[in-house]
């Protein structure tokens, strides 16, 4: 692994980790009122495109980060629908 890929993994870790507190807070509080569905959908499309780009460039850091972020997105969408219906 070269230094460029190491920098990519550091950036991937930080940007992915930045998303996780929102997932955790939403799970703990069950408050989805601050989650914008259009923003989540646009964000998801962007992440999917980054994931495809990572595969095309054969970039492990991009694939790793965006795969984790896709999972986080699905959790937030799940919470958005589950906790909105229960009110």
Backbone as CSV, one residue per row, in Angstrom:
resi,resn,N_x,N_y,N_z,CA_x,CA_y,CA_z,C_x,C_y,C_z
1,UNK,0.858,-1.177,0.000,0.000,0.000,0.000,0.903,1.238,0.000
2,UNK,0.631,2.146,-0.906,1.458,3.348,-0.990,0.886,4.480,-0.132
3,UNK,1.654,5.546,-0.019,1.246,6.652,0.858,-0.038,7.332,0.381
4,UNK,-0.292,7.327,-0.901,-1.520,7.955,-1.411,-2.742,7.181,-0.914
5,UNK,-2.650,5.865,-0.938,-3.765,5.047,-0.458,-3.913,5.175,1.056
6,UNK,-2.812,5.356,1.770,-2.877,5.577,3.225,-3.602,6.883,3.524
7,UNK,-3.279,7.925,2.775,-3.985,9.206,2.929,-5.469,9.005,2.626
8,UNK,-5.764,8.227,1.596,-7.157,7.937,1.250,-7.890,7.223,2.370
9,UNK,-7.228,6.260,3.015,-7.856,5.547,4.124,-8.097,6.465,5.318
10,UNK,-7.161,7.365,5.587,-7.355,8.312,6.695,-8.559,9.209,6.403
11,UNK,-8.618,9.741,5.188,-9.753,10.590,4.801,-11.052,9.789,4.834
12,UNK,-10.999,8.565,4.347,-12.187,7.710,4.337,-12.673,7.443,5.750
13,UNK,-11.758,7.147,6.642,-12.129,6.880,8.027,-12.785,8.100,8.661
14,UNK,-12.177,9.265,8.478,-12.703,10.480,9.107,-14.066,10.874,8.550
15,UNK,-14.231,10.828,7.237,-15.519,11.243,6.668,-16.618,10.227,6.971
16,UNK,-16.259,8.960,7.026,-17.245,7.944,7.391,-17.598,8.046,8.861
17,UNK,-16.596,8.233,9.700,-16.825,8.354,11.144,-17.684,9.574,11.459
18,UNK,-17.578,10.622,10.664,-18.367,11.832,10.900,-19.861,11.562,10.753
19,UNK,-20.229,10.580,9.977,-21.631,10.247,9.725,-22.221,9.383,10.839
20,UNK,-21.393,8.615,11.506,-21.872,7.644,12.495,-22.544,8.254,13.729
21,UNK,-22.097,9.405,14.255,-22.809,9.980,15.401,-24.278,10.300,15.109
22,UNK,-24.581,10.679,13.875,-25.982,10.943,13.511,-26.797,9.661,13.569
23,UNK,-26.220,8.585,13.083,-26.903,7.288,13.139,-27.148,6.899,14.594
24,UNK,-26.129,7.033,15.417,-26.242,6.664,16.830,-27.279,7.529,17.551
25,UNK,-27.206,8.841,17.335,-28.145,9.751,18.002,-29.583,9.455,17.582
26,UNK,-29.791,9.207,16.304,-31.135,8.899,15.818,-31.642,7.601,16.434
27,UNK,-30.778,6.617,16.528,-31.146,5.330,17.125,-31.501,5.494,18.599
28,UNK,-30.704,6.265,19.337,-30.932,6.431,20.775,-32.169,7.280,21.068
29,UNK,-32.335,8.387,20.360,-33.424,9.319,20.662,-34.715,8.985,19.911
30,UNK,-34.585,8.245,18.834,-35.719,7.932,17.959,-36.371,9.198,17.391
31,UNK,-35.596,10.275,17.356,-36.073,11.552,16.823,-35.551,11.713,15.399
32,UNK,-36.449,11.652,14.438,-36.068,11.780,13.035,-36.557,13.097,12.434
33,UNK,-37.072,13.978,13.272,-37.645,15.228,12.764,-36.611,16.090,12.049
34,UNK,-35.361,15.972,12.411,-34.318,16.779,11.780,-33.711,16.148,10.542
35,UNK,-34.165,14.956,10.188,-33.614,14.278,9.011,-34.435,14.635,7.780
36,UNK,-33.790,15.234,6.810,-34.449,15.616,5.566,-34.356,14.456,4.576
37,UNK,-35.500,13.931,4.162,-35.515,12.822,3.211,-34.877,13.204,1.870
38,UNK,-35.180,14.387,1.297,-34.504,14.751,0.042,-32.976,14.818,0.192
39,UNK,-32.491,15.340,1.316,-31.049,15.394,1.538,-30.472,13.992,1.611
40,UNK,-31.145,13.097,2.334,-30.653,11.728,2.460,-30.602,11.029,1.103
41,UNK,-31.610,11.249,0.280,-31.648,10.610,-1.039,-30.538,11.149,-1.938
42,UNK,-30.367,12.466,-1.960,-29.282,13.052,-2.759,-27.918,12.577,-2.264
43,UNK,-27.752,12.533,-0.960,-26.510,12.062,-0.370,-26.247,10.614,-0.780
44,UNK,-27.278,9.779,-0.724,-27.147,8.368,-1.087,-26.725,8.204,-2.546
45,UNK,-27.333,8.967,-3.432,-26.965,8.898,-4.850,-25.494,9.264,-5.023
46,UNK,-25.067,10.327,-4.348,-23.662,10.728,-4.411,-22.729,9.655,-3.889
47,UNK,-23.087,9.046,-2.776,-22.256,7.988,-2.193,-22.193,6.780,-3.130
48,UNK,-23.317,6.425,-3.737,-23.308,5.309,-4.690,-22.382,5.594,-5.869
49,UNK,-22.418,6.818,-6.355,-21.539,7.183,-7.473,-20.078,7.116,-7.034
50,UNK,-19.766,7.593,-5.819,-18.401,7.476,-5.290,-17.999,6.011,-5.154
51,UNK,-18.926,5.166,-4.749,-18.634,3.740,-4.601,-18.308,3.113,-5.960
52,UNK,-19.109,3.419,-6.967,-18.834,2.928,-8.322,-17.473,3.440,-8.790
53,UNK,-17.208,4.706,-8.566,-15.922,5.299,-8.936,-14.776,4.571,-8.236
54,UNK,-14.954,4.263,-6.958,-13.931,3.538,-6.214,-13.647,2.175,-6.822
55,UNK,-14.703,1.472,-7.241,-14.502,0.175,-7.899,-13.805,0.345,-9.245
56,UNK,-14.213,1.363,-10.005,-13.594,1.594,-11.313,-12.122,1.971,-11.190
57,UNK,-11.785,2.714,-10.141,-10.391,3.119,-9.901,-9.626,2.075,-9.094
58,UNK,-10.310,1.022,-8.659,-9.721,-0.018,-7.815,-9.070,0.611,-6.580
59,UNK,-9.851,1.459,-5.911,-9.375,2.187,-4.731,-9.992,1.599,-3.467
60,UNK,-9.218,0.813,-2.717,-9.756,0.208,-1.494,-10.307,1.228,-0.501
61,UNK,-9.660,2.381,-0.385,-10.136,3.374,0.584,-11.510,3.918,0.201
62,UNK,-11.728,4.182,-1.075,-13.041,4.673,-1.520,-14.106,3.599,-1.363
63,UNK,-13.750,2.379,-1.699,-14.703,1.272,-1.579,-15.081,1.065,-0.117
64,UNK,-14.090,1.070,0.756,-14.322,0.883,2.189,-15.229,1.977,2.750
65,UNK,-14.838,3.223,2.538,-15.575,4.348,3.122,-17.008,4.401,2.623
66,UNK,-17.180,4.276,1.332,-18.518,4.424,0.780,-19.398,3.214,1.062
67,UNK,-18.811,2.048,1.228,-19.594,0.877,1.637,-20.142,1.066,3.043
68,UNK,-19.303,1.542,3.956,-19.743,1.805,5.332,-20.802,2.903,5.340
69,UNK,-20.608,3.931,4.522,-21.557,5.035,4.475,-22.900,4.581,3.903
70,UNK,-22.891,3.690,2.924,-24.145,3.144,2.384,-24.908,2.411,3.486
71,UNK,-24.200,1.634,4.294,-24.841,0.932,5.410,-25.430,1.940,6.395
72,UNK,-24.677,2.988,6.709,-25.170,4.034,7.611,-26.410,4.703,7.043
73,UNK,-26.388,4.956,5.740,-27.542,5.564,5.082,-28.780,4.683,5.253
74,UNK,-28.630,3.385,4.994,-29.779,2.485,5.124,-30.313,2.460,6.551
75,UNK,-29.430,2.566,7.523,-29.888,2.642,8.914,-30.707,3.907,9.146
76,UNK,-30.213,5.042,8.651,-30.954,6.299,8.834,-32.302,6.263,8.117
77,UNK,-32.335,5.722,6.912,-33.607,5.616,6.184,-34.566,4.697,6.936
78,UNK,-34.052,3.592,7.436,-34.872,2.673,8.230,-35.449,3.400,9.442
79,UNK,-34.588,4.129,10.162,-35.048,4.881,11.335,-36.058,5.947,10.928
80,UNK,-35.809,6.613,9.814,-36.698,7.685,9.350,-38.118,7.143,9.165
81,UNK,-38.246,6.000,8.517,-39.578,5.445,8.280,-40.151,4.774,9.524
82,UNK,-39.336,4.080,10.272,-39.822,3.391,11.468,-40.303,4.381,12.524
83,UNK,-39.522,5.396,12.812,-39.858,6.319,13.891,-40.841,7.395,13.460
84,UNK,-40.985,7.648,12.167,-42.001,8.583,11.698,-43.380,7.941,11.799
85,UNK,-43.495,6.671,11.484,-44.778,5.968,11.527,-45.282,5.776,12.948
86,UNK,-44.380,5.687,13.903,-44.802,5.386,15.275,-45.328,6.609,16.020
87,UNK,-45.362,7.768,15.378,-45.860,8.977,16.043,-47.316,9.189,15.748
